Amino acid sequence: MLIVKDSLNYRSNSEHTNLQHYLIMEKEDIHILRLMGEVERDGSHSQRELSQRLNISLGLVNSFMKRLISKGYFKVKSLPRNRLRYFLTPEGLARKSRLTVEYLKYSVHFYREVKNLLLEKYDVLQEQDVRRILFFGAGEVAELAYLYLQQTDIQLGGVVDDQGNGQHFFGHLVEHLQRLRIPDWDRILVTRLEDPEREIQVLLENGVGRDRIITL
């Protein structure tokens, strides 16, 4: 277990795991739910087309399809020109309905947890007289972080994302890691949750002090 002195900046591995549960543990089911949705809408897509539409690897799509067919959730019909058409079976429709309910519960719980954590962090930052922060990550969690930041006196100084450089985020240009070198910010909030330990390491390797990194 990782134990640190400043509870604002770091959480134990178990605390990280509790939050990551909502984002990572259910990830495979979310992919399967989206895949079922695509097949229900149009079962004539090839696996390569499904891979592109869902933005996941072809190998992962192939693995999911084999599993879903073996479980009786999909059936397959051969078409001319070596094409296949996939259909959701009644069992597959029932499974999709259950996954949809689970996803809705997951979404509500996840967003509530993130909101509470963000408000808690912002309260402590204001007590420490922090005026200006950066976000590390420009995804969905960053959007929530920005929304609740508006309830504080803290200013967003910029957004850094080594995976989304050049995009726009609520009036801010998403910048690469070189942005960290400009000394106009007090703390950086990690707003990517898939692998917080990796994100922390990236920031450390780019010269950010441990006392300036905030994690959820």
N, C-alpha and C positions, 0 to 999 in steps of 0.2 A: 504494500500500500504506500502511495506517495503522501508523505506528510510535509506540510509547508507551514510557515509561520503566518503568512498573510492570507486569511480565508477569502479575502476579496479577489485575489489574483489567481489562486489555485484551489482546486477541490480535490478530495481524495479520489482515487481510481474508482471506488464504489459509487461515489456521487456522480462522476462522469458517466458511469455505466447506467445509472438510473435514468439519466436524461437521454443517453444514446439509445436506450431501449425503444423509445418511441420513434426514433429516426432510423435505426439500423436493424433492430431485431425483426421488424415487420417489413423490411425492404423487399424481400423475396415475394411475400404475399401481395405487396403493392404492384410489383412487376406483373405477377400472374393476373391480378385483377384488371390491370390495363390491357394485358394481352387478351384476356377473355372479352373485354369490351370491344377491342378492335375486330376480333373474329366475329363477334355478334353483329357488328355493323357491316362488315364485309369480309366473308371468309375466303375470298379469292386471292387475297394478298399472299405473295410468296413469303417465305421466312426472311429473306433478305429485305423485302419491303417492310415487313413488320419490324425488323431490327432498326431500320431507318426511321420509321414512324415513332417508335418507342424510345429511340436513342439508347439502345442497349446492344450488346454485342450479338453477332449472328450465332455464335456458339451458345450463348445463354438462351436465346430464343429457341434454338434447336433442342436444348436440354429440357426447357419448360414444355415444349410441344410433345416430346416423347413421353414425359411424365404425365401430362394431362391426358394424352391418348390412352396410356396404359391404365390410368385410373378410371377411364370411361367418361371423362368430362368432355372430350372432343371425339367426333368421328370424322373420317376422311373419305372424300369421294374423288376419284381420278377424273381429270378433264383432258381434253385434247391438248397436244403439244407438251405432253409431260407435265402438265400443271395439276395442282391439287386444290381442292376446296375443303375448308374446315368448317364444321358445324358444331355448335354447342348442343350437347345432349340434355335431356331433362335433368340428369344428375349434375351436368355442368352448369346449367342455369341456376340450380339450387345452390351450388357451391359459390357461384358468382354473387348471388344474393347475400349469402352469409359473409363473404369477404367485404361486400359493400357496407354492411352493418358494422363489421369490425373496423373498417377504415374510418367510418364516421366517428366512432367512439375514440379511435386513436387520434384523429385530428383534433377533436375537442380537448382531449386530455393533454396532448402535446402542446397546443397553443396556449392553454391555460398555464402549463408548467413554464414555458418560455416567458410568458408575460410576467409571472411572479418573479422569476429569476432576474429578468431585466430591471424591473422596478426596484428590486432589492439592491442590485449593483449600482444603479443610478443614485439611489439614496446615499449609499456609502461614498460614492465619488463626490457628490455635492458636499457632504460633510468634510471631505478632504480638500475642498475648494478646487477641484478639478474643473477646468473651464473648457477644454478642447480635446476631443478624442478622435481617433481614427477607427474605422471598421476594417477587419481583415476578413474579407469574403463578401461577395455582392449578391448572395442568393436570397432565398425566402426568409431565412432567419434575420438577415441584415435589414430586410424591409420591415419586419416587426420591431427590430431594434431602433430603426429610424422613427417609426410611428410613436413609440413610447418615449423616445428621446425628446420629442416635442413637448412633453409634459414637464421638462426640466429646464434649468438654465444652462445646461451643457451644450456646447456647439459641436456639430460634426465638422471636423476639419478636412476630411477626405476619406476615400475608400480605396483600399489596396487589395488586389486580387491577382495572384500570379497566374490564374486560370481564365480570367475574364478581362484582361487589359484592353482599354479602349471603349468599353461600353459606358453608358450613362446611367447614373443612379441618383434620382431625385435632384437633378441639377449639378451633380458632381460627376466629373470624369473618373471612371475607374482606372487607377494607375497601377503600375508595376511596383515591385519591391523597392526600387530606387527612391520612391516617395518617402520611405522611412528615414532617409538621410536628411530631410528638411526638418529642422528642429522647431516646428511650430505647433507641436501637440504634446499633451501630457500623458495620455494612456492610449493603448490600442486594445479594442475589444474584438476577440476572436468570434466571428459570426458564421463560421463553418463548423458543423458539429460532427461530421462523419468520423474524423480522426483528430481530436483535439491535441493529443500528444505530438502528432506530426506537425500540426500548425505551430505549436509552441516552439518546436525544434527549429522550424524554418525561420521564425522570428528571431530566436536566439542567434542563429547562424548569420543573420543579417544585422547584427549589432544592437538588437533591442534588449534592454536590461530586463531581468526577470520581474523587477518591481513595477514595470510599466505594462505588463501583459495582463489583461483581464479575460477570464474565461467564464463561460456559463456553467 
